[in-house]
Amino acid sequence: MDAIKVPTINDVIRRYYTVWGMYSFAGGFLFGVYPIFLHSRGLSQFEINSVLATYFVVLFVTDVPTGAFADLLGRRRSYVLGAALRVCAFIVYYYAHHYYVFLIAESIDGVGTTFGNGAIDAWGVDALDDAGHAGLKDRLFSRVAQLSTAGFMASALIGAYVADIDIALPWLLGAAGYFISGIVGAYMMHDERPREVRHRISAIPREVATRVIDGIRVGLGARMVLMLSAAGAITFAAWAPYWVEWPVMFNESFGVGVWIIGWIYCGLSSARMIGAEISARTEGDESQRASRVSALVILASIMLFFAGVFGGRPYWALGLLFLMNLCTGAMQPLVQSWFNEQLESSNRATLLSFNSTFATMGGSIGLLGAGRIADTAGIPFEWQISALISLCAAPIYWALKPRMSPVTALTNSAK
């Protein structure tokens, strides 16, 4: 009888990177083009933001339950189902011309996202632990952030040039991309931990409900998980609106074609990649995370505020947004790894979805308020308001800084 081959750490990392890379590439065709497409179909900035807010509301309603499904039925099945739903949503978007049809398509896409949300990371972290990976995973998540950004950049640039031919064609490219990424995930996301119990279809709703209630209870009862989720909700509420506003603003400012938006997106994404690389190369331990993340939030907020101040000068605004993305790129893997290390394997997917629920609910509220402000006072002014809101997350992260005992503090001061 042949021995069962145990996957190595390098094999798991290779598959983890491949699945994330394909998934990111599929989603990038619409980055930058998405708000311009909706604007070309007659939607105001508030309506554009409300379409994306609908997506976040759907995430809020379904994120924890689908995370529980991932825990119960497996990460791979959850991921493949999510990719299939996103294919359907993108096809509906391609044919849509009315506001309410966009809401339907966005709702389908939201459900698809939640089925895949956290599934890749949850599978990857479990597989790495089983393969013997030890220590912090900050650098691993930094590489994933860079790989995802590279995939987004490549497909966003393609989508922007294709959009100059037909503004709706990037949706078909995205549908094809998710179809392929679903196949790749089904092939590579194996070696899951065996489930102790076989779940009957009739018993799933009750078991999911139990897992949801337990996940919320554990999330609300864990100070670290709750505060990280609250801080994420604040930053997402403040920063989500600007991502659907800068393409419209700069497309109108430059007036040379949609292709320029693809290059701007690549420039901002490059800043995030550089930030993630700096984060990966910077030595630090757990005691330094809170102060580093707090400082990055403050710097990113300042850059966004002055980008709004210089909104009438697009080149100045772009430079400031570049610096902002440098900060957020360095911050993302730190926060992601920080949160993941608070979780146990048995409820990791559920609590990842609990965290995402906080962020997406904050994002939906932020989008609606920002859309109204942008329509009445302009996008640059809205950026200034968002910057002030995001500053509120800094003291929350700072409050999570480990407190040294008097003996430790005395020892450190004596060195």
C-alpha positions as CSV (number, residue, x, y, z in Angstrom):
1,M,0.0,0.0,0.0
2,D,1.5,3.4,-1.1
3,A,2.3,5.9,1.6
4,I,0.1,9.0,1.8
5,K,2.1,11.9,0.5
6,V,2.2,14.7,3.0
7,P,2.3,18.2,1.3
8,T,5.3,20.3,2.1
9,I,5.2,23.9,3.2
10,N,6.5,25.1,-0.2
11,D,3.8,23.0,-2.0
12,V,1.1,24.6,0.1
13,I,2.5,28.1,-0.4
14,R,2.7,27.6,-4.2
15,R,-0.9,26.4,-4.4
16,Y,-2.1,29.2,-2.0
17,Y,-0.4,31.8,-4.2
18,T,-1.8,30.3,-7.4
19,V,-5.4,30.3,-6.2
20,W,-5.1,33.9,-4.9
21,G,-3.5,35.0,-8.1
22,M,-6.1,33.6,-10.3
23,Y,-9.0,34.9,-8.2
24,S,-7.4,38.4,-8.1
25,F,-6.8,38.5,-11.8
26,A,-10.5,37.6,-12.5
27,G,-11.7,40.4,-10.3
28,G,-9.5,43.2,-11.7
29,F,-11.0,43.7,-15.1
30,L,-13.6,46.1,-13.6
31,F,-11.3,48.0,-11.2
32,G,-11.5,51.6,-12.3
33,V,-14.0,50.9,-15.1
34,Y,-16.8,49.9,-12.7
35,P,-18.0,53.4,-11.6
36,I,-17.4,54.9,-15.1
37,F,-19.6,52.1,-16.5
38,L,-22.4,52.9,-14.1
39,H,-22.0,56.6,-14.7
40,S,-22.3,56.0,-18.5
41,R,-25.6,54.2,-17.8
42,G,-27.0,57.3,-16.2
43,L,-26.4,56.8,-12.5
44,S,-25.6,59.6,-10.1
45,Q,-22.7,59.3,-7.7
46,F,-25.2,58.5,-4.9
47,E,-26.8,55.8,-7.0
48,I,-23.3,54.4,-7.9
49,N,-22.4,54.3,-4.3
50,S,-25.8,52.8,-3.3
51,V,-25.2,49.9,-5.8
52,L,-21.9,49.1,-4.1
53,A,-23.6,49.7,-0.7
54,T,-26.2,47.0,-1.7
55,Y,-23.2,44.7,-2.2
56,F,-22.0,45.4,1.3
57,V,-25.5,44.9,2.8
58,V,-25.7,41.5,1.1
59,L,-22.3,40.7,2.7
60,F,-23.6,41.8,6.0
61,V,-26.6,39.5,5.8
62,T,-24.9,36.5,4.4
63,D,-21.2,36.7,5.4
64,V,-21.3,34.9,8.7
65,P,-23.8,32.1,7.5
66,T,-21.6,31.4,4.4
67,G,-18.5,31.4,6.6
68,A,-20.2,28.8,8.7
69,F,-21.0,26.8,5.6
70,A,-17.2,26.9,4.8
71,D,-16.5,25.5,8.2
72,L,-19.1,22.8,7.9
73,L,-18.8,21.7,4.3
74,G,-15.3,22.6,3.4
75,R,-13.3,25.6,2.1
76,R,-13.0,24.3,-1.5
77,R,-16.8,23.8,-2.1
78,S,-17.5,27.2,-0.7
79,Y,-14.9,28.8,-3.0
80,V,-16.1,27.0,-6.1
81,L,-19.7,27.9,-5.5
82,G,-18.8,31.6,-4.9
83,A,-16.9,31.7,-8.2
84,A,-19.9,30.3,-10.1
85,L,-22.2,32.9,-8.6
86,R,-19.9,35.7,-9.6
87,V,-19.8,34.4,-13.2
88,C,-23.6,34.7,-13.2
89,A,-23.6,38.2,-11.7
90,F,-21.1,39.5,-14.2
91,I,-23.2,38.2,-17.1
92,V,-26.3,40.0,-15.7
93,Y,-24.2,43.2,-15.4
94,Y,-23.2,43.0,-19.0
95,Y,-26.9,43.2,-20.2
96,A,-28.1,45.6,-17.5
97,H,-29.3,49.1,-18.3
98,H,-31.5,50.0,-15.3
99,Y,-30.7,50.9,-11.7
100,Y,-32.7,48.1,-10.2
101,V,-31.2,45.5,-12.5
102,F,-27.8,46.7,-11.3
103,L,-29.0,46.1,-7.7
104,I,-30.0,42.5,-8.5
105,A,-26.6,41.8,-10.2
106,E,-24.7,43.3,-7.3
107,S,-26.7,41.2,-4.8
108,I,-25.8,38.0,-6.7
109,D,-22.2,39.1,-6.7
110,G,-22.4,39.8,-3.0
111,V,-23.6,36.3,-2.2
112,G,-20.9,34.8,-4.5
113,T,-18.3,36.9,-2.6
114,T,-19.4,35.7,0.8
115,F,-19.1,32.0,-0.3
116,G,-15.5,32.6,-1.2
117,N,-14.8,35.2,1.5
118,G,-12.2,33.8,3.9
119,A,-12.3,30.4,2.3
120,I,-8.8,30.8,0.6
121,D,-7.2,32.2,3.7
122,A,-8.8,29.7,6.0
123,W,-7.8,26.8,3.8
124,G,-4.3,28.2,3.4
125,V,-3.6,28.8,7.1
126,D,-4.9,25.3,8.1
127,A,-2.8,23.7,5.3
128,L,0.3,25.5,6.4
129,D,-0.2,24.6,10.0
130,D,-0.7,21.0,9.1
131,A,2.5,21.1,6.9
132,G,4.5,22.3,9.9
133,H,4.7,26.1,9.3
134,A,5.6,27.9,12.5
135,G,5.9,31.5,13.5
136,L,4.2,34.7,12.4
137,K,2.6,34.8,8.9
138,D,3.1,38.5,8.3
139,R,5.4,38.0,5.4
140,L,3.2,35.4,3.9
141,F,0.2,37.7,3.9
142,S,2.4,40.5,2.6
143,R,3.3,38.4,-0.4
144,V,-0.3,37.5,-1.0
145,A,-1.2,41.2,-0.9
146,Q,1.5,41.9,-3.5
147,L,0.4,39.0,-5.7
148,S,-3.2,40.0,-5.5
149,T,-2.4,43.6,-6.4
150,A,-0.2,42.4,-9.4
151,G,-3.2,40.4,-10.6
152,F,-5.5,43.3,-10.2
153,M,-3.1,45.6,-12.1
154,A,-2.7,43.3,-15.1
155,S,-6.4,42.7,-15.6
156,A,-7.4,46.3,-14.7
157,L,-5.1,47.6,-17.5
158,I,-6.6,45.2,-20.0
159,G,-10.1,46.1,-18.8
160,A,-9.5,49.8,-19.2
161,Y,-8.3,49.5,-22.8
162,V,-11.1,47.1,-23.7
163,A,-13.6,49.6,-22.1
164,D,-12.5,52.2,-24.7
165,I,-13.9,49.8,-27.3
166,D,-17.0,48.9,-25.4
167,I,-17.6,50.0,-21.8
168,A,-19.5,46.8,-21.0
169,L,-17.0,44.2,-22.4
170,P,-14.8,44.0,-19.2
171,W,-17.8,42.3,-17.5
172,L,-17.5,39.4,-19.9
173,L,-13.8,39.2,-19.3
174,G,-14.4,39.0,-15.6
175,A,-17.0,36.3,-16.0
176,A,-14.5,34.2,-18.0
177,G,-11.8,34.9,-15.4
178,Y,-14.0,33.7,-12.5
179,F,-15.0,30.6,-14.4
180,I,-11.3,29.6,-14.8
181,S,-10.4,30.6,-11.2
182,G,-13.2,28.3,-10.0
183,I,-11.7,25.4,-11.9
184,V,-8.2,26.1,-10.6
185,G,-9.5,26.3,-7.0
186,A,-11.3,23.0,-7.3
187,Y,-8.1,21.4,-8.4
188,M,-5.7,22.9,-6.0
189,M,-7.6,23.5,-2.7
190,H,-7.2,19.9,-1.5
191,D,-5.7,18.4,1.6
192,E,-8.4,19.9,3.8
193,R,-8.6,18.7,7.4
194,P,-11.0,15.8,7.6
195,R,-14.4,16.6,9.0
196,E,-15.3,14.6,12.1
197,V,-19.0,14.3,11.2
198,R,-20.8,13.7,7.9
199,H,-23.4,16.4,7.6
200,R,-26.8,15.5,6.1
201,I,-28.4,18.2,3.9
202,S,-31.5,18.3,6.2
203,A,-29.4,19.0,9.2
204,I,-27.3,21.8,7.7
205,P,-29.7,24.7,8.4
206,R,-29.8,24.0,12.1
207,E,-26.1,23.4,12.4
208,V,-25.3,26.6,10.5
209,A,-27.6,28.5,12.8
210,T,-25.8,27.1,15.8
211,R,-22.4,28.0,14.3
212,V,-23.6,31.5,13.4
213,I,-24.8,32.2,17.0
214,D,-21.6,30.7,18.4
215,G,-19.4,32.8,16.1
216,I,-21.2,36.0,17.0
217,R,-21.0,35.2,20.7
218,V,-17.3,34.4,20.5
219,G,-16.6,37.5,18.4
220,L,-18.4,39.8,20.7
221,G,-16.8,38.2,23.7
222,A,-13.2,38.4,22.5
223,R,-11.8,41.9,23.1
224,M,-9.1,41.7,20.5
225,V,-11.4,40.3,17.8
226,L,-14.1,42.9,18.5
227,M,-11.8,45.9,18.6
228,L,-9.9,44.9,15.4
229,S,-13.3,44.4,13.7
230,A,-14.5,47.8,14.9
231,A,-11.3,49.6,13.7
232,G,-11.6,47.9,10.4
233,A,-15.2,49.0,10.0
234,I,-14.2,52.7,10.6
235,T,-11.4,52.6,8.0
236,F,-13.6,50.8,5.5
237,A,-16.4,53.3,6.0
238,A,-14.0,56.1,5.4
239,W,-12.0,54.7,2.5
240,A,-14.5,52.6,0.5
241,P,-16.2,55.6,-1.1
242,Y,-13.0,57.1,-2.6
243,W,-12.4,53.9,-4.6
244,V,-15.6,54.5,-6.6
245,E,-15.1,58.3,-6.8
246,W,-11.5,58.8,-8.1
247,P,-12.1,57.0,-11.5
248,V,-15.1,59.3,-12.3
249,M,-13.2,62.4,-11.1
250,F,-10.0,61.8,-12.9
251,N,-11.7,60.5,-16.1
252,E,-13.5,63.9,-16.3
253,S,-10.4,65.8,-15.3
254,F,-8.1,64.4,-18.0
255,G,-10.7,63.6,-20.7
256,V,-8.4,61.4,-22.8
257,G,-10.2,58.1,-22.6
258,V,-10.9,55.3,-20.1
259,W,-7.5,53.8,-20.7
260,I,-5.8,56.5,-18.5
261,I,-7.8,55.1,-15.6
262,G,-6.1,51.8,-16.0
263,W,-2.7,53.4,-15.7
264,I,-3.7,55.4,-12.7
265,Y,-5.0,52.3,-11.0
266,C,-1.7,50.6,-11.7
267,G,0.2,53.5,-10.2
268,L,-1.9,53.4,-7.0
269,S,-1.6,49.6,-6.9
270,S,2.1,49.9,-7.3
271,A,2.2,52.1,-4.2
272,R,0.3,49.4,-2.2
273,M,2.8,46.7,-3.5
274,I,5.7,48.9,-2.3
275,G,4.0,49.4,1.0
276,A,3.5,45.6,1.4
277,E,7.1,45.0,0.5
278,I,8.3,47.5,3.1
279,S,6.0,45.7,5.6
280,A,7.5,42.3,4.7
281,R,11.1,43.5,5.1
282,T,10.6,45.5,8.3
283,E,11.5,43.5,11.3
284,G,9.1,43.7,14.2
285,D,7.4,41.6,16.8
286,E,3.8,41.4,18.1
287,S,4.4,44.3,20.6
288,Q,5.1,46.8,17.8
289,R,2.0,46.0,15.7
290,A,-0.4,48.4,17.4
291,S,1.9,51.4,17.2
292,R,2.8,50.7,13.5
293,V,-0.7,50.2,12.4
294,S,-1.9,53.4,14.3
295,A,0.9,55.5,12.6
296,L,0.0,54.1,9.2
297,V,-3.7,55.0,9.7
298,I,-2.8,58.5,10.7
299,L,-0.5,59.0,7.7
300,A,-3.0,57.6,5.2
301,S,-5.8,59.9,6.6
302,I,-3.6,63.0,6.2
303,M,-2.8,62.1,2.6
304,L,-6.4,61.6,1.8
305,F,-7.4,64.9,3.4
306,F,-4.9,66.9,1.4
307,A,-5.8,65.0,-1.8
308,G,-9.3,66.5,-1.3
309,V,-7.8,70.0,-0.6
310,F,-5.9,69.8,-3.9
311,G,-8.8,68.1,-5.8
312,G,-8.7,70.9,-8.4
313,R,-5.1,70.0,-9.3
314,P,-5.3,66.4,-10.5
315,Y,-1.5,65.7,-10.5
316,W,-1.1,66.9,-6.9
317,A,-4.1,64.8,-5.9
318,L,-2.6,61.8,-7.6
319,G,0.7,62.2,-5.8
320,L,-1.0,62.4,-2.5
321,L,-3.2,59.3,-3.2
322,F,0.0,57.5,-4.2
323,L,1.4,58.2,-0.7
324,M,-1.9,57.2,0.9
325,N,-1.8,53.8,-0.9
326,L,1.8,53.3,0.2
327,C,0.5,53.5,3.8
328,T,-2.5,51.3,3.3
329,G,-0.4,48.7,1.4
330,A,1.9,48.4,4.4
331,M,-1.0,48.3,6.9
332,Q,-3.1,45.6,5.2
333,P,-0.9,42.5,5.8
334,L,-0.2,43.6,9.3
335,V,-3.8,43.8,10.3
336,Q,-4.7,40.6,8.3
337,S,-2.0,38.5,10.0
338,W,-2.8,40.1,13.4
339,F,-6.5,39.1,13.2
340,N,-5.8,35.6,11.8
341,E,-3.5,34.8,14.7
342,Q,-6.4,35.4,17.2
343,L,-8.4,32.5,15.7
344,E,-8.6,28.8,16.2
345,S,-8.9,26.4,13.2
346,S,-12.4,25.2,14.3
347,N,-14.0,28.6,14.0
348,R,-11.5,30.5,11.8
349,A,-13.8,30.9,8.8
350,T,-16.7,32.0,10.9
351,L,-14.8,34.7,12.8
352,L,-13.1,35.9,9.6
353,S,-16.6,36.4,8.3
354,F,-17.5,38.1,11.6
355,N,-14.7,40.6,11.0
356,S,-15.7,41.1,7.4
357,T,-19.3,41.7,8.5
358,F,-18.2,44.7,10.6
359,A,-16.1,46.1,7.8
360,T,-18.8,45.7,5.1
361,M,-21.5,47.2,7.2
362,G,-19.3,50.2,7.9
363,G,-18.6,50.4,4.2
364,S,-22.3,50.4,3.2
365,I,-23.1,53.3,5.6
366,G,-20.0,55.2,4.5
367,L,-20.9,54.8,0.8
368,L,-24.4,56.2,1.2
369,G,-23.3,59.2,3.2
370,A,-20.3,59.9,1.0
371,G,-22.5,59.6,-2.2
372,R,-24.8,62.3,-0.9
373,I,-22.0,64.6,0.1
374,A,-20.2,64.1,-3.3
375,D,-23.4,65.0,-5.3
376,T,-24.0,68.1,-3.2
377,A,-20.6,69.4,-2.3
378,G,-18.2,67.6,-4.6
379,I,-15.8,64.6,-4.4
380,P,-12.8,66.6,-3.1
381,F,-14.8,67.8,-0.1
382,E,-16.1,64.3,0.6
383,W,-12.5,63.1,0.7
384,Q,-11.7,65.6,3.5
385,I,-14.6,64.3,5.5
386,S,-13.6,60.7,5.0
387,A,-10.1,61.4,6.2
388,L,-11.3,62.9,9.4
389,I,-13.5,59.8,10.0
390,S,-10.6,57.3,9.3
391,L,-8.5,59.0,12.0
392,C,-10.9,57.6,14.6
393,A,-9.5,54.1,14.0
394,A,-6.0,55.0,15.2
395,P,-6.7,55.2,18.9
396,I,-8.6,51.9,18.7
397,Y,-5.5,50.1,17.3
398,W,-3.3,52.0,19.8
399,A,-5.5,50.7,22.7
400,L,-4.6,47.1,21.7
401,K,-0.9,47.8,22.4
402,P,0.4,45.2,24.9
403,R,0.9,46.6,28.3
404,M,4.2,45.7,30.0
405,S,4.2,44.7,33.6
406,P,6.1,47.0,35.9
407,V,9.0,44.5,36.2
408,T,9.3,44.3,32.4
409,A,9.1,48.1,32.0
410,L,11.8,48.6,34.6
411,T,14.0,46.0,32.9
412,N,13.7,47.6,29.5
413,S,14.5,51.1,30.9
414,A,17.6,49.7,32.5
415,K,19.0,48.4,29.3
